[in-house]
Structure formats: structure tokens, C-alpha cells
Amino acid sequence: MQQIDHNPKESRPTNTIWWVLVAILAVNWIGYLYFNAADVWALAVGGGTGLIFALWAIEISGNKWPFSPPGRR
């Protein structure tokens, strides 16, 4: 078995950007629904939320479909 060199002082990248995006989305939803009724702009906010959720899921999963057969990408 091969040994992989590892730097013990190497820092691991954080997921800070996703927490920031969640906070921004929460503020957008709360602010929008407080001041307006649901309409076309609500659909745009919902679409943006779905887009960010999809990007997060793709990054977390490594763009792998959980039900795909082994050995296929």
C-alpha cells in the first residue's frame, strides 16, 4: 500500500460561502414576504433559492448521482 504525503499544517477549506449565501437568502425571503405579496418576483426569489441549493448539492456530492451504477460517472 502506498503512503500519501500529508502536510499536518495544511488548512482545510471552509464552507463559509454557503453559510453567507444561506443568510442572504433568509434575509431576502423575510424582507420580500414582509413587504410584498407573492407574485412574479416571488417566483424569481424562489428560482434563485433553488439555483443556490442545486449548486450547493452539486459541490457537496462531487456531481455524483447517488443512484447511478458503480463505475459510471
N, C-alpha and C positions, 0 to 999 in steps of 0.2 A: 504494500500500500504506500502511495506517495504522500509525503508530508507537505502541506501547503505552508509557505512562509506567511507569518502573520505579524503585523505591527501592533503591539499592545497599546500604543499611544494613538492609534488611528481613531478618529471620531466618526461615529455613525451619523449619517444624515437624518435630520428630524422630519417629522410630518407637520411642522409648524404651519406651512402654507395651507394645509387643509383645515386646520382649526381657524385660521384667519378667514378663509372662504366661508366656513360654516357660520361664523359670527356675522359676516357681511350679509349672507343670505337671510339670517334670522332678523337682522335689523331691517332689511328690505321688505320682508314679508310682514313684519309687525307694523312698520311705518305705512306700507301700502294699504293693508287691510284696515288700519285705524282711520286713515283719511279718505279712503275710496271704497266704492262697491266693486265687486268682481266684474270685470269686463275684458276687453282685448288686452289691456295692459297686464291684467292678472294672468292671462294665458302666456304672455311674454315672460313674466317673472317665473311662472311655473316651468316654462321651457328652459329658462336659464338654470333653474334649480335641477332639473332633470339632466341637463348637459353637464353640470359640475358633478353631479352624482355619478354619471356614466364615466367621466374622466377619472374620478377617484377609484371607481371599481376596476377600470382597466389598469390603472397603475398598481393597485394593491394586488390584483390577481396575476400580474405579469402578462396580461392579454391572453389568458388561457381559459377556455371554456370548461367548466367543471365536468360536463357530461360527455366530453369527446373521448374517443377510444384512445388507449395508450399508444404512444409513439407517433401520434398525429398532432400537428400544430394548427 
